[in-house]
Amino acid sequence: MRVLLFLIVCGSLAPAWAVAQAPAPSPPEPTARLVGLPVTAAWARSPALRPPVAGPTARAVPDADSLPDGMPLRTRLLWGRRGLMRTLGLAPSTRRGELRLRRAMLQWHQRMGLLTFGALTTQVVLGELMARNPARYYNDLRPIHRPLGYATFGAYMTTASLSLFAPPGRVYRSGFSSVRLHRWLAVVHFAGMALQPWLGVRLSEATGATYDRRLAQHRWAGRITLAAYTTAILSIFLPY
């Protein structure tokens, strides 16, 4: 009877002793939430799961595929993959930003182009009046002709710069087009505008037969420049 009571007491105390001797369970590992899913802290510490952090000087550069093929040489030098604008950090951070900048620059190119056209036309007309009837117009128009020439030259170079330094467009097509004709004519009137100040200075220093010869050169340079500039403006309205 005593043995039976001893076994009963031992059997009732055994589970409590086993629980007391068992090691305490470790607390559950804290969880983090990444993209809406529960992830353990060990996984969250994994470098592969960490979001990329841009450095303070990181600057997005358009992919090579986003830049069009067939860009003119000047555009490649300025806006190519390793162009000057990107090297100096002056380019917009995205291709979309470049296209917005290009649109704004070309809009101002058109506005300044019309202003320059008016000034250039006035300058050529004044020069023709002075050359054809110097006794009547030279002394009155010379104070206007010379400063207007400087203003026209400055407006022209500003207009040209807005086009030359604009970011690349979406696409460049080969073959003849109104845009390509516009550029070819730009070479002609750019050369004329670059020569005119020099021809004007040489004319002011000449006398006699030399004066007549240099006056003819100055007049023809102005005529050709105005004709090329006018044709370049009209070329943008061609349907191709």
Phi and psi in degrees as GROMACS dihedral restraints (atoms count N, CA, C in turn):
[ dihedral_restraints ]
;  ai    aj    ak    al  type     phi  dphi    fc
    3     4     5     6     1   -63.7    20    10
    4     5     6     7     1   -39.8    20    10
    6     7     8     9     1   -63.4    20    10
    7     8     9    10     1   -40.4    20    10
    9    10    11    12     1   -64.0    20    10
   10    11    12    13     1   -42.0    20    10
   12    13    14    15     1   -64.5    20    10
   13    14    15    16     1   -37.4    20    10
   15    16    17    18     1   -63.3    20    10
   16    17    18    19     1   -42.8    20    10
   18    19    20    21     1   -66.4    20    10
   19    20    21    22     1   -37.1    20    10
   21    22    23    24     1   -65.2    20    10
   22    23    24    25     1   -43.7    20    10
   24    25    26    27     1   -63.5    20    10
   25    26    27    28     1   -43.4    20    10
   27    28    29    30     1   -64.1    20    10
   28    29    30    31     1   -39.9    20    10
   30    31    32    33     1   -65.2    20    10
   31    32    33    34     1   -34.7    20    10
   33    34    35    36     1   -75.1    20    10
   34    35    36    37     1   -27.3    20    10
   36    37    38    39     1   -88.3    20    10
   37    38    39    40     1   -16.1    20    10
   39    40    41    42     1   -62.7    20    10
   40    41    42    43     1   -45.4    20    10
   42    43    44    45     1   -62.1    20    10
   43    44    45    46     1   -39.5    20    10
   45    46    47    48     1   -65.1    20    10
   46    47    48    49     1   -38.7    20    10
   48    49    50    51     1   -66.8    20    10
   49    50    51    52     1   -37.1    20    10
   51    52    53    54     1   -67.6    20    10
   52    53    54    55     1   -38.3    20    10
   54    55    56    57     1   -66.9    20    10
   55    56    57    58     1   -37.7    20    10
   57    58    59    60     1   -67.4    20    10
   58    59    60    61     1   -34.0    20    10
   60    61    62    63     1   -82.2    20    10
   61    62    63    64     1   -18.2    20    10
   63    64    65    66     1   -70.9    20    10
   64    65    66    67     1   141.5    20    10
   66    67    68    69     1   -65.8    20    10
   67    68    69    70     1   144.6    20    10
   69    70    71    72     1   -68.3    20    10
   70    71    72    73     1   135.4    20    10
   72    73    74    75     1   -67.3    20    10
   73    74    75    76     1   141.1    20    10
   75    76    77    78     1   -70.6    20    10
   76    77    78    79     1   146.2    20    10
   78    79    80    81     1   -64.2    20    10
   79    80    81    82     1   147.5    20    10
   81    82    83    84     1   -61.8    20    10
   82    83    84    85     1   141.8    20    10
   84    85    86    87     1   -66.8    20    10
   85    86    87    88     1   132.8    20    10
   87    88    89    90     1   -60.9    20    10
   88    89    90    91     1   148.7    20    10
   90    91    92    93     1  -110.4    20    10
   91    92    93    94     1   152.5    20    10
   93    94    95    96     1  -120.0    20    10
   94    95    96    97     1   165.7    20    10
   96    97    98    99     1  -119.1    20    10
   97    98    99   100     1   121.4    20    10
   99   100   101   102     1  -127.7    20    10
  100   101   102   103     1   118.3    20    10
  102   103   104   105     1    57.1    20    10
  103   104   105   106     1    40.3    20    10
  105   106   107   108     1    82.0    20    10
  106   107   108   109     1     2.7    20    10
  108   109   110   111     1  -119.3    20    10
  109   110   111   112     1   141.0    20    10
  111   112   113   114     1   -70.5    20    10
  112   113   114   115     1   130.0    20    10
  114   115   116   117     1  -133.1    20    10
  115   116   117   118     1   139.6    20    10
  117   118   119   120     1   -68.4    20    10
  118   119   120   121     1   160.4    20    10
  120   121   122   123     1   -62.5    20    10
  121   122   123   124     1   -34.0    20    10
  123   124   125   126     1   -63.9    20    10
  124   125   126   127     1   -42.3    20    10
  126   127   128   129     1   -66.4    20    10
  127   128   129   130     1   -40.7    20    10
  129   130   131   132     1   -63.2    20    10
  130   131   132   133     1   -27.2    20    10
  132   133   134   135     1   -80.7    20    10
  133   134   135   136     1    -5.0    20    10
  135   136   137   138     1   -67.6    20    10
  136   137   138   139     1   132.4    20    10
  138   139   140   141     1   -59.8    20    10
  139   140   141   142     1   -29.3    20    10
  141   142   143   144     1   -67.7    20    10
  142   143   144   145     1   -25.6    20    10
  144   145   146   147     1   -94.8    20    10
  145   146   147   148     1    -6.7    20    10
  147   148   149   150     1   -76.1    20    10
  148   149   150   151     1   136.9    20    10
  150   151   152   153     1   -68.4    20    10
  151   152   153   154     1   141.8    20    10
  153   154   155   156     1   -65.2    20    10
  154   155   156   157     1   140.7    20    10
  156   157   158   159     1  -114.8    20    10
  157   158   159   160     1   121.6    20    10
  159   160   161   162     1   -73.9    20    10
  160   161   162   163     1   138.3    20    10
  162   163   164   165     1   -70.4    20    10
  163   164   165   166     1   166.6    20    10
  165   166   167   168     1   -65.0    20    10
  166   167   168   169     1   -24.2    20    10
  168   169   170   171     1  -108.0    20    10
  169   170   171   172     1    11.2    20    10
  171   172   173   174     1   -65.8    20    10
  172   173   174   175     1   138.3    20    10
  174   175   176   177     1  -140.5    20    10
  175   176   177   178     1   124.9    20    10
  177   178   179   180     1   -69.1    20    10
  178   179   180   181     1   137.9    20    10
  180   181   182   183     1  -122.7    20    10
  181   182   183   184     1   129.9    20    10
  183   184   185   186     1   -55.0    20    10
  184   185   186   187     1   142.9    20    10
  186   187   188   189     1   -63.5    20    10
  187   188   189   190     1   156.9    20    10
  189   190   191   192     1   -61.2    20    10
  190   191   192   193     1   -32.7    20    10
  192   193   194   195     1   -69.4    20    10
  193   194   195   196     1   -23.3    20    10
  195   196   197   198     1   -81.2    20    10
  196   197   198   199     1   -15.3    20    10
  198   199   200   201     1   -86.3    20    10
  199   200   201   202     1   134.9    20    10
  201   202   203   204     1   -72.7    20    10
  202   203   204   205     1   155.9    20    10
  204   205   206   207     1   -83.5    20    10
  205   206   207   208     1   158.7    20    10
  207   208   209   210     1    75.7    20    10
  208   209   210   211     1    22.9    20    10
  210   211   212   213     1   -66.7    20    10
  211   212   213   214     1   143.7    20    10
  213   214   215   216     1   -59.7    20    10
  214   215   216   217     1   159.5    20    10
  216   217   218   219     1   -58.4    20    10
  217   218   219   220     1   -44.3    20    10
  219   220   221   222     1   -62.6    20    10
  220   221   222   223     1   -36.0    20    10
  222   223   224   225     1   -70.3    20    10
  223   224   225   226     1   -38.3    20    10
  225   226   227   228     1   -64.9    20    10
  226   227   228   229     1   -39.6    20    10
  228   229   230   231     1   -66.7    20    10
  229   230   231   232     1   -32.9    20    10
  231   232   233   234     1   -90.9    20    10
  232   233   234   235     1   -41.5    20    10
  234   235   236   237     1  -122.7    20    10
  235   236   237   238     1    10.3    20    10
  237   238   239   240     1   -66.3    20    10
  238   239   240   241     1  -178.6    20    10
  240   241   242   243     1   -54.6    20    10
  241   242   243   244     1   -38.2    20    10
  243   244   245   246     1  -119.6    20    10
  244   245   246   247     1    37.1    20    10
  246   247   248   249     1   -69.5    20    10
  247   248   249   250     1   168.7    20    10
  249   250   251   252     1   -62.6    20    10
  250   251   252   253     1   -40.5    20    10
  252   253   254   255     1   -63.3    20    10
  253   254   255   256     1   -36.9    20    10
  255   256   257   258     1   -75.9    20    10
  256   257   258   259     1   -36.6    20    10
  258   259   260   261     1   -63.5    20    10
  259   260   261   262     1   -39.3    20    10
  261   262   263   264     1   -83.6    20    10
  262   263   264   265     1    -3.8    20    10
  264   265   266   267     1    73.6    20    10
  265   266   267   268     1    24.9    20    10
  267   268   269   270     1   -96.6    20    10
  268   269   270   271     1    -8.6    20    10
  270   271   272   273     1   -80.1    20    10
  271   272   273   274     1   147.9    20    10
  273   274   275   276     1   -58.7    20    10
  274   275   276   277     1   158.0    20    10
  276   277   278   279     1   -77.0    20    10
  277   278   279   280     1   -16.3    20    10
  279   280   281   282     1  -131.8    20    10
  280   281   282   283     1   159.5    20    10
  282   283   284   285     1   -65.7    20    10
  283   284   285   286     1   -35.9    20    10
  285   286   287   288     1   -62.1    20    10
  286   287   288   289     1   -39.1    20    10
  288   289   290   291     1   -64.3    20    10
  289   290   291   292     1   -36.3    20    10
  291   292   293   294     1   -63.9    20    10
  292   293   294   295     1   -41.8    20    10
  294   295   296   297     1   -67.0    20    10
  295   296   297   298     1   -36.2    20    10
  297   298   299   300     1   -65.3    20    10
  298   299   300   301     1   -41.6    20    10
  300   301   302   303     1   -64.1    20    10
  301   302   303   304     1   -41.3    20    10
  303   304   305   306     1   -61.1    20    10
  304   305   306   307     1   -44.1    20    10
  306   307   308   309     1   -61.3    20    10
  307   308   309   310     1   -44.3    20    10
  309   310   311   312     1   -64.2    20    10
  310   311   312   313     1   -42.4    20    10
  312   313   314   315     1   -65.8    20    10
  313   314   315   316     1   -40.2    20    10
  315   316   317   318     1   -72.3    20    10
  316   317   318   319     1   -30.9    20    10
  318   319   320   321     1   -64.1    20    10
  319   320   321   322     1   -42.7    20    10
  321   322   323   324     1   -69.6    20    10
  322   323   324   325     1   -29.9    20    10
  324   325   326   327     1   -60.9    20    10
  325   326   327   328     1   -41.8    20    10
  327   328   329   330     1   -67.8    20    10
  328   329   330   331     1   -43.2    20    10
  330   331   332   333     1   -63.7    20    10
  331   332   333   334     1   -47.6    20    10
  333   334   335   336     1   -66.6    20    10
  334   335   336   337     1   -30.3    20    10
  336   337   338   339     1   -63.7    20    10
  337   338   339   340     1   -40.7    20    10
  339   340   341   342     1   -68.0    20    10
  340   341   342   343     1   -39.3    20    10
  342   343   344   345     1   -62.7    20    10
  343   344   345   346     1   -43.1    20    10
  345   346   347   348     1   -65.4    20    10
  346   347   348   349     1   -37.1    20    10
  348   349   350   351     1   -61.3    20    10
  349   350   351   352     1   -42.5    20    10
  351   352   353   354     1   -64.1    20    10
  352   353   354   355     1   -43.0    20    10
  354   355   356   357     1   -67.5    20    10
  355   356   357   358     1   -40.4    20    10
  357   358   359   360     1   -66.9    20    10
  358   359   360   361     1   -41.5    20    10
  360   361   362   363     1   -62.0    20    10
  361   362   363   364     1   -44.4    20    10
  363   364   365   366     1   -61.9    20    10
  364   365   366   367     1   -40.9    20    10
  366   367   368   369     1   -63.4    20    10
  367   368   369   370     1   -43.5    20    10
  369   370   371   372     1   -66.7    20    10
  370   371   372   373     1   -40.8    20    10
  372   373   374   375     1   -63.5    20    10
  373   374   375   376     1   -44.2    20    10
  375   376   377   378     1   -62.1    20    10
  376   377   378   379     1   -41.9    20    10
  378   379   380   381     1   -62.8    20    10
  379   380   381   382     1   -39.9    20    10
  381   382   383   384     1   -65.9    20    10
  382   383   384   385     1   -39.9    20    10
  384   385   386   387     1   -63.6    20    10
  385   386   387   388     1   -42.8    20    10
  387   388   389   390     1   -65.4    20    10
  388   389   390   391     1   -36.4    20    10
  390   391   392   393     1   -76.0    20    10
  391   392   393   394     1   -36.6    20    10
  393   394   395   396     1   -78.8    20    10
  394   395   396   397     1   -34.0    20    10
  396   397   398   399     1  -139.3    20    10
  397   398   399   400     1    72.5    20    10
  399   400   401   402     1   -64.0    20    10
  400   401   402   403     1   -32.3    20    10
  402   403   404   405     1   -63.2    20    10
  403   404   405   406     1   -30.6    20    10
  405   406   407   408     1   -94.2    20    10
  406   407   408   409     1   -38.0    20    10
  408   409   410   411     1  -111.3    20    10
  409   410   411   412     1   -20.3    20    10
  411   412   413   414     1   -60.0    20    10
  412   413   414   415     1   -53.6    20    10
  414   415   416   417     1   -66.0    20    10
  415   416   417   418     1   -31.0    20    10
  417   418   419   420     1   -79.9    20    10
  418   419   420   421     1   -36.4    20    10
  420   421   422   423     1   -94.9    20    10
  421   422   423   424     1   -19.1    20    10
  423   424   425   426     1   -60.1    20    10
  424   425   426   427     1   -41.2    20    10
  426   427   428   429     1   -63.1    20    10
  427   428   429   430     1   -20.0    20    10
  429   430   431   432     1   -92.0    20    10
  430   431   432   433     1   -40.0    20    10
  432   433   434   435     1   -62.4    20    10
  433   434   435   436     1   -43.1    20    10
  435   436   437   438     1   -69.0    20    10
  436   437   438   439     1   -54.0    20    10
  438   439   440   441     1   -65.0    20    10
  439   440   441   442     1   -31.5    20    10
  441   442   443   444     1   -65.8    20    10
  442   443   444   445     1   -32.5    20    10
  444   445   446   447     1   -63.6    20    10
  445   446   447   448     1   -42.9    20    10
  447   448   449   450     1   -64.6    20    10
  448   449   450   451     1   -41.4    20    10
  450   451   452   453     1   -65.2    20    10
  451   452   453   454     1   -39.8    20    10
  453   454   455   456     1   -64.9    20    10
  454   455   456   457     1   -41.4    20    10
  456   457   458   459     1   -62.8    20    10
  457   458   459   460     1   -43.5    20    10
  459   460   461   462     1   -64.9    20    10
  460   461   462   463     1   -42.2    20    10
  462   463   464   465     1   -64.9    20    10
  463   464   465   466     1   -38.2    20    10
  465   466   467   468     1   -64.7    20    10
  466   467   468   469     1   -46.2    20    10
  468   469   470   471     1   -65.7    20    10
  469   470   471   472     1   -34.4    20    10
  471   472   473   474     1   -64.6    20    10
  472   473   474   475     1   -43.7    20    10
  474   475   476   477     1   -61.3    20    10
  475   476   477   478     1   -44.6    20    10
  477   478   479   480     1   -64.8    20    10
  478   479   480   481     1   -39.7    20    10
  480   481   482   483     1   -63.8    20    10
  481   482   483   484     1   -36.2    20    10
  483   484   485   486     1   -62.7    20    10
  484   485   486   487     1   -29.2    20    10
  486   487   488   489     1   -87.9    20    10
  487   488   489   490     1   -42.3    20    10
  489   490   491   492     1   -66.1    20    10
  490   491   492   493     1   -35.0    20    10
  492   493   494   495     1   -99.0    20    10
  493   494   495   496     1     8.1    20    10
  495   496   497   498     1   -71.6    20    10
  496   497   498   499     1   147.5    20    10
  498   499   500   501     1   -61.7    20    10
  499   500   501   502     1   163.1    20    10
  501   502   503   504     1   -66.1    20    10
  502   503   504   505     1   151.6    20    10
  504   505   506   507     1   -80.6    20    10
  505   506   507   508     1  -169.9    20    10
  507   508   509   510     1   -74.2    20    10
  508   509   510   511     1   -39.1    20    10
  510   511   512   513     1  -151.8    20    10
  511   512   513   514     1   149.9    20    10
  513   514   515   516     1  -125.2    20    10
  514   515   516   517     1   117.8    20    10
  516   517   518   519     1   -99.5    20    10
  517   518   519   520     1   146.9    20    10
  519   520   521   522     1   -85.0    20    10
  520   521   522   523     1   166.0    20    10
  522   523   524   525     1    92.4    20    10
  523   524   525   526     1   177.2    20    10
  525   526   527   528     1   -76.0    20    10
  526   527   528   529     1   140.9    20    10
  528   529   530   531     1  -157.4    20    10
  529   530   531   532     1   168.2    20    10
  531   532   533   534     1   -64.5    20    10
  532   533   534   535     1   -34.4    20    10
  534   535   536   537     1   -66.5    20    10
  535   536   537   538     1   -42.1    20    10
  537   538   539   540     1   -65.9    20    10
  538   539   540   541     1   -39.4    20    10
  540   541   542   543     1   -63.0    20    10
  541   542   543   544     1   -40.4    20    10
  543   544   545   546     1   -58.4    20    10
  544   545   546   547     1   -40.0    20    10
  546   547   548   549     1   -71.9    20    10
  547   548   549   550     1   -39.1    20    10
  549   550   551   552     1   -62.9    20    10
  550   551   552   553     1   -43.4    20    10
  552   553   554   555     1   -66.2    20    10
  553   554   555   556     1   -29.5    20    10
  555   556   557   558     1   -63.3    20    10
  556   557   558   559     1   -33.4    20    10
  558   559   560   561     1   -62.8    20    10
  559   560   561   562     1   -39.4    20    10
  561   562   563   564     1   -68.4    20    10
  562   563   564   565     1   -52.4    20    10
  564   565   566   567     1   -74.7    20    10
  565   566   567   568     1   -21.9    20    10
  567   568   569   570     1   -67.5    20    10
  568   569   570   571     1   -42.7    20    10
  570   571   572   573     1   -62.5    20    10
  571   572   573   574     1   -40.9    20    10
  573   574   575   576     1   -64.5    20    10
  574   575   576   577     1   -42.7    20    10
  576   577   578   579     1   -66.9    20    10
  577   578   579   580     1   -33.1    20    10
  579   580   581   582     1   -70.5    20    10
  580   581   582   583     1   -30.9    20    10
  582   583   584   585     1   -81.7    20    10
  583   584   585   586     1   -32.2    20    10
  585   586   587   588     1   -57.0    20    10
  586   587   588   589     1   -45.7    20    10
  588   589   590   591     1   -59.4    20    10
  589   590   591   592     1   -40.9    20    10
  591   592   593   594     1   -67.1    20    10
  592   593   594   595     1   -41.6    20    10
  594   595   596   597     1   -65.3    20    10
  595   596   597   598     1   -35.3    20    10
  597   598   599   600     1   -66.3    20    10
  598   599   600   601     1   -39.9    20    10
  600   601   602   603     1   -65.6    20    10
  601   602   603   604     1   -43.6    20    10
  603   604   605   606     1   -62.9    20    10
  604   605   606   607     1   -36.6    20    10
  606   607   608   609     1   -66.2    20    10
  607   608   609   610     1   -39.2    20    10
  609   610   611   612     1   -68.1    20    10
  610   611   612   613     1   -19.4    20    10
  612   613   614   615     1   -96.5    20    10
  613   614   615   616     1    -6.0    20    10
  615   616   617   618     1   -92.1    20    10
  616   617   618   619     1   159.8    20    10
  618   619   620   621     1  -143.2    20    10
  619   620   621   622     1   159.3    20    10
  621   622   623   624     1    63.6    20    10
  622   623   624   625     1  -137.3    20    10
  624   625   626   627     1   -65.1    20    10
  625   626   627   628     1   -32.5    20    10
  627   628   629   630     1   -63.5    20    10
  628   629   630   631     1   -36.5    20    10
  630   631   632   633     1   -63.7    20    10
  631   632   633   634     1   -44.5    20    10
  633   634   635   636     1   -62.7    20    10
  634   635   636   637     1   -40.9    20    10
  636   637   638   639     1   -67.0    20    10
  637   638   639   640     1   -43.6    20    10
  639   640   641   642     1   -71.5    20    10
  640   641   642   643     1   -30.3    20    10
  642   643   644   645     1   -65.1    20    10
  643   644   645   646     1   -40.8    20    10
  645   646   647   648     1   -63.1    20    10
  646   647   648   649     1   -41.4    20    10
  648   649   650   651     1   -62.3    20    10
  649   650   651   652     1   -43.7    20    10
  651   652   653   654     1   -64.4    20    10
  652   653   654   655     1   -40.7    20    10
  654   655   656   657     1   -68.4    20    10
  655   656   657   658     1   -44.4    20    10
  657   658   659   660     1   -68.0    20    10
  658   659   660   661     1   -34.1    20    10
  660   661   662   663     1   -63.7    20    10
  661   662   663   664     1   -40.8    20    10
  663   664   665   666     1   -65.9    20    10
  664   665   666   667     1   -40.8    20    10
  666   667   668   669     1   -64.7    20    10
  667   668   669   670     1   -47.7    20    10
  669   670   671   672     1   -64.4    20    10
  670   671   672   673     1   -39.9    20    10
  672   673   674   675     1   -62.5    20    10
  673   674   675   676     1   -45.9    20    10
  675   676   677   678     1   -65.8    20    10
  676   677   678   679     1   -39.4    20    10
  678   679   680   681     1   -64.3    20    10
  679   680   681   682     1   -44.2    20    10
  681   682   683   684     1   -66.1    20    10
  682   683   684   685     1   -38.7    20    10
  684   685   686   687     1   -66.9    20    10
  685   686   687   688     1   -43.1    20    10
  687   688   689   690     1   -63.4    20    10
  688   689   690   691     1   -43.6    20    10
  690   691   692   693     1   -64.6    20    10
  691   692   693   694     1   -35.9    20    10
  693   694   695   696     1   -64.1    20    10
  694   695   696   697     1   -38.5    20    10
  696   697   698   699     1   -66.1    20    10
  697   698   699   700     1   -43.7    20    10
  699   700   701   702     1   -68.6    20    10
  700   701   702   703     1   -26.6    20    10
  702   703   704   705     1   -65.6    20    10
  703   704   705   706     1   -25.5    20    10
  705   706   707   708     1   -71.9    20    10
  706   707   708   709     1   -12.0    20    10
  708   709   710   711     1   -92.4    20    10
  709   710   711   712     1    -0.4    20    10
  711   712   713   714     1   -68.4    20    10
  712   713   714   715     1   147.3    20    10
  714   715   716   717     1   -82.0    20    10
  715   716   717   718     1    13.7    20    10
